[in-house]
Amino acid sequence: MLAMLVINTFLVAVVVTIHYVFLYRTYRLLRQVTLRYRYRVLLGVFAALLAHLVAVWVFGIGYYLINLNGMLGSLQGNFIGSLWDCVYFSFTTYSTVGYGDIEPIGHLRFMAGMESLTGLVLITWSASMLFLEMQRYWGDLDDRGISDDPL
């Protein structure tokens, strides 16, 4: 269990750090680019999606390596052991969708729980950043919610 705690701490630290860097750089970029605000928001959405994609892959690679070893747990169900299956499981876990077709066994359950919690926090963090970016320009709308900006 101690090994799984160390692995989880490492994975969560890597993912949170990567996410922080993506959001920080995106925020700075949005302040510098001379695009209409709608395009800035779109740029922010794509950057957030990319950050989440990287996080899912980091956890997916972690599942793959742990599943190869088998000492700390395994993934079972509709699962053939490929990296793609591990990344798919990571997507459903990170987003907390959890279809149930693949299930973690042993100490790997702790990692799945930590990924769900991490995904929930990071998705909320991204949504907050995008909300703040959108809120900066909502004052430009008239009472009907229409902007002078044609796009």
Steps between C-alpha positions, in 0.01 A plus 500: 500500500790736569625452144156591362489808722837613364395431140171688548672795660745515211229474230275759665794739547601463134146548372423800723831664405438445129148639537626804688756573227235464227256731677764755597646522152156506342392783731813699412452430129138614513616832646748554216317391187295751308203282420134562561392369836302211354815367336693546822244285678525238226877503532460451875260208449738323264794556736297360791398196295863439407603525866233245595606272217858504627378419851295206376802362313726536804257295709442258211872430471508451877218242477679327216830469686336384822281251313809354327659437839183369664643524853295804603180407326354458155222606270238240413185472296469603138876548492781346297790678671590747225610857558184615321284309748686663788456847349129427440464396865685817597258714294196348666657526844638854463165629380321293768278343233604150608318273258594192702621288209853505644558483872810541714599216730721522808691814591432639152156597631666770708665642189165504318342688790782752509474553125127569531558751777784663308294518181209659686725769647686571174184514288353746750821702496485525120135599509578774752778640284276501193218661696731778616618556144141521374391722787755765403296577188142446613479870584521571125157344443183704489187416702392243244836318520611628159847632444611769259761249385371324183687177585 
